[in-house]
């Protein structure tokens, strides 16, 4: 009787997990479609890929879409217990770790672009030209690669050669061989976000001063820029919470396995999947030029379908 109850309980638990995986797939497909629509809209108008803030916005769209796709693939592989060799997982993780940081660093760059546009309008055309923006994107990727290099260097220094030929379920946690690896990862991530928060707060205070001193149309434009900075701060907060999630999950894992699965599912949906679409969508809809281009593209698409 006890064995039957255990089997029934296991069946219910497994069915619940399968249902959660299906829900995740539906959300990922919807969010990837929305991001794809935003990306296509970006490439349809010349003014978008010759303007700094739109180019940086496209970088966040591409980065978020890539992370959304890769994290979903890794989730499916982990769900079915599919293992790959560690060396191959390292290659995948290099790219994933890089683009997890690219989005918040790009958001910080977008905040600085608004700061220059509002507080240094005469220098904006020079500092935020297309050429300068391309250089900025290279710098963003360079800065974003540092946490990845630190994490993998600690792993390479600690792992034996035999580890690289082993088959394991691929996840970033696989590289956390010792507790100090987790502490190192957390310290680097929190240092980055501390610097980014300081930059956003600095920009907010400076723009606030300009907003109070401005008048008429300039005042309206300045307050809109201020709200944009607040939005970037909110997006950055979601990214920061996402990095804190593994610490919470590790603590819950010591208490109860089912609770751990539920908490991890909740964190993945709320702080990983959802922000990858909602934040870019809100930002795109707030911008009048981008919103009109998106609306015209939708109408054009529907017209073609009707024909």
C-alpha positions in Angstrom: 0.0 0.0 0.0 2.8 2.4 0.9 4.6 1.6 -2.4 1.4 2.3 -4.3 1.0 5.6 -2.5 4.6 6.5 -3.2 4.2 5.6 -6.9 1.0 7.7 -7.2 2.7 10.6 -5.5 5.6 10.3 -7.8 3.3 10.2 -10.8 1.5 13.4 -9.7 4.8 15.1 -9.0 6.2 14.1 -12.4 3.0 15.2 -14.2 3.2 18.6 -12.4 6.8 19.1 -13.6 5.8 18.2 -17.2 3.0 20.7 -17.1 5.4 23.4 -15.9 7.8 22.6 -18.7 4.9 22.9 -21.2 3.9 26.3 -19.7 7.5 27.5 -20.0 7.6 26.4 -23.7 4.4 28.4 -24.5 5.8 31.5 -22.8 9.1 31.2 -24.5 7.5 30.9 -27.9 5.3 33.9 -27.3 8.1 36.1 -25.9 10.5 35.1 -28.7 7.9 36.0 -31.3 7.4 39.5 -29.7 11.1 40.1 -29.6 11.5 38.9 -33.2 8.8 41.4 -34.2 10.6 44.2 -32.4 14.0 43.2 -34.0 12.4 43.1 -37.5 10.8 46.6 -36.8 14.3 47.9 -35.9 15.8 46.8 -39.2 13.0 48.3 -41.3 13.8 52.0 -40.8 17.2 53.7 -41.5 16.8 56.0 -38.5 16.9 53.1 -36.1 20.2 51.6 -37.0 21.9 55.1 -37.3 20.8 56.3 -33.8 22.7 55.3 -30.7 19.8 54.6 -28.4 18.0 52.4 -31.0 21.2 50.5 -31.8 21.8 49.8 -28.1 18.1 48.8 -27.7 18.6 46.3 -30.5 21.6 44.9 -28.7 19.5 44.2 -25.6 16.8 42.6 -27.8 19.2 40.3 -29.5 21.0 39.5 -26.2 17.7 38.8 -24.3 16.4 36.6 -27.2 19.6 34.6 -27.3 19.6 34.0 -23.5 15.9 33.1 -23.6 16.5 30.5 -26.3 19.7 29.1 -24.8 18.4 28.9 -21.2 15.3 27.1 -22.5 17.3 24.6 -24.4 19.4 23.9 -21.3 16.2 23.6 -19.3 14.9 21.0 -21.7 18.2 19.0 -21.7 18.2 19.1 -17.9 14.6 18.0 -17.6 15.2 14.9 -19.8 18.6 14.2 -18.1 20.5 14.6 -21.3 24.2 14.8 -20.6 27.1 16.2 -22.7 30.8 16.2 -22.3 32.1 18.9 -20.0 34.3 20.5 -22.6 31.3 21.1 -24.9 29.3 22.5 -22.0 32.2 25.0 -21.3 31.9 26.3 -24.9 28.1 26.8 -24.5 28.5 28.3 -21.0 31.1 30.9 -22.3 28.5 32.4 -24.6 25.6 32.2 -22.1 27.7 33.8 -19.2 28.8 36.5 -21.6 25.3 37.5 -22.7 23.8 37.3 -19.3 26.0 40.3 -18.4 25.7 42.0 -21.8 22.1 43.1 -21.2 22.6 45.0 -17.9 25.8 46.6 -19.1 24.0 47.7 -22.3 21.2 49.2 -20.1 23.8 51.2 -18.3 25.2 52.4 -21.6 21.7 53.4 -22.6 21.3 55.4 -19.4 24.6 57.2 -20.1 23.3 58.0 -23.6 20.2 59.7 -22.1 22.5 61.5 -19.7 24.6 62.9 -22.5 21.5 63.8 -24.6 19.9 65.8 -21.8 22.8 67.2 -19.8 25.4 67.6 -22.7 23.2 68.2 -25.8 26.0 70.0 -27.7 28.3 66.9 -27.4 25.6 64.3 -28.0 26.0 64.1 -31.8 29.8 63.6 -31.5 29.8 61.2 -28.5 26.8 59.1 -29.6 27.5 58.8 -33.4 27.1 55.5 -35.1 30.9 54.9 -35.1 31.1 55.7 -31.4 28.1 53.4 -30.7 29.9 50.5 -32.5 33.0 51.1 -30.3 30.7 51.2 -27.3 29.2 47.8 -28.2 32.7 46.3 -28.4 33.5 47.8 -25.0 30.3 46.4 -23.6 31.2 42.9 -24.8 34.7 43.3 -23.4 33.5 44.3 -20.0 30.8 41.6 -20.0 33.4 38.9 -20.7 35.3 39.6 -17.4 32.9 37.6 -15.1 32.9 34.7 -17.5 36.7 34.7 -17.5 36.9 34.8 -13.7 34.4 32.0 -13.3 36.0 29.7 -15.9 39.6 30.5 -14.7 38.6 29.4 -11.2 37.2 26.2 -12.7 40.2 25.5 -14.8 42.5 26.0 -11.8 40.5 23.5 -9.7 39.3 20.8 -12.1 41.5 17.8 -13.1 42.0 16.9 -16.8 39.7 13.9 -16.4 36.7 16.1 -15.7 36.6 17.5 -19.2 35.8 14.1 -20.7 33.0 13.3 -18.3 29.4 13.5 -19.3 27.2 15.8 -17.2 24.0 17.8 -17.3 25.1 21.2 -18.6 24.5 24.1 -16.3 26.5 27.0 -14.9 26.3 25.4 -11.5 28.5 22.6 -12.8 31.5 25.0 -12.6 31.0 25.7 -8.9 33.2 22.9 -7.6 33.9 24.5 -4.2 31.9 26.9 -2.0 34.5 29.7 -2.7 33.6 29.4 -6.4 30.0 30.5 -5.6 31.3 33.3 -3.4 33.7 34.5 -6.2 30.9 34.5 -8.7 28.6 36.3 -6.4 31.3 38.9 -5.5 32.1 39.7 -9.2 28.4 40.0 -10.1 27.5 42.2 -7.2 30.6 44.4 -7.9 29.4 44.9 -11.4 25.8 45.8 -10.4 27.1 48.1 -7.7 29.0 50.1 -10.3 26.0 50.0 -12.7 23.6 51.2 -9.9 26.0 54.1 -9.1 26.0 55.1 -12.8 22.2 55.0 -13.0 21.8 57.0 -9.7 24.3 59.6 -10.9 22.5 60.0 -14.2 19.2 60.2 -12.4 20.3 63.0 -10.1 21.9 65.0 -13.0 18.9 64.6 -15.2 16.6 65.6 -12.3 18.6 68.8 -11.8 18.2 69.7 -15.5 14.5 68.8 -15.4 13.9 71.2 -12.6 15.7 74.0 -14.4 14.1 73.3 -17.8 11.0 75.0 -19.1 8.4 74.4 -21.8 9.1 71.7 -24.4 12.6 71.1 -22.9 11.0 70.3 -19.6 8.7 67.7 -21.1 11.5 66.0 -23.0 13.8 66.0 -19.9 11.1 64.4 -17.7 10.6 61.8 -20.3 14.3 61.0 -20.3 14.1 60.8 -16.5 11.3 58.2 -16.7 13.5 56.3 -19.2 16.4 56.2 -16.6 13.9 54.9 -14.0 12.8 52.1 -16.4 16.5 51.2 -16.9 16.9 51.1 -13.1 13.9 48.7 -12.9 15.3 46.5 -15.6 18.7 46.4 -13.9 16.9 45.4 -10.6 15.3 42.4 -12.3 18.8 41.4 -13.6 20.2 41.7 -10.1 17.4 39.6 -8.6 18.1 37.0 -11.2 21.7 36.7 -9.9 20.5 36.4 -6.3 18.1 33.5 -7.2 20.8 30.7 -7.1 21.7 31.8 -3.5 18.1 31.5 -2.4 17.6 28.2 -4.3 20.7 26.7 -2.7 19.3 27.4 0.7 15.9 26.0 -0.1 17.5 22.8 -1.6 18.8 22.0 1.9 15.2 22.1 3.3 13.0 20.3 0.8 13.4 19.0 -2.8 9.8 19.7 -3.9 9.9 23.2 -2.5 13.3 23.7 -4.3 11.7 22.7 -7.6 8.7 25.1 -7.1 10.9 28.0 -6.1 13.3 27.4 -9.0 10.3 27.3 -11.4 8.9 30.5 -9.9 12.3 32.3 -10.2 12.8 31.1 -13.8 9.4 32.4 -14.9 9.4 35.7 -13.0 13.0 36.8 -13.1 14.5 35.0 -16.2 11.8 34.5 -18.9 9.4 37.4 -18.3 11.8 40.3 -18.1 13.5 39.2 -21.3 10.3 40.2 -23.2 8.3 42.6 -21.1 11.1 45.2 -20.4 12.1 45.5 -24.1 8.4 45.6 -25.1 7.6 48.4 -22.6 10.6 50.3 -23.7 9.7 49.9 -27.4 6.1 50.9 -26.9 7.1 54.0 -24.8 9.2 55.4 -27.7 6.8 57.2 -30.1 8.9 56.7 -33.2 9.4 53.0 -32.6 5.8 52.5 -31.6 4.5 54.0 -34.9 7.0 51.9 -36.9 5.8 48.8 -35.1 2.2 49.7 -35.6 2.7 50.4 -39.3 4.6 47.1 -39.7 1.8 45.2 -38.1 -0.8 46.8 -40.3 1.4 46.2 -43.4 1.7 42.5 -42.4 -2.0 42.1 -41.9 -2.7 43.8 -45.3 -0.4 41.4 -47.0 -2.1 38.4 -45.3 -5.5 39.7 -46.4 -4.3 40.0 -50.0 
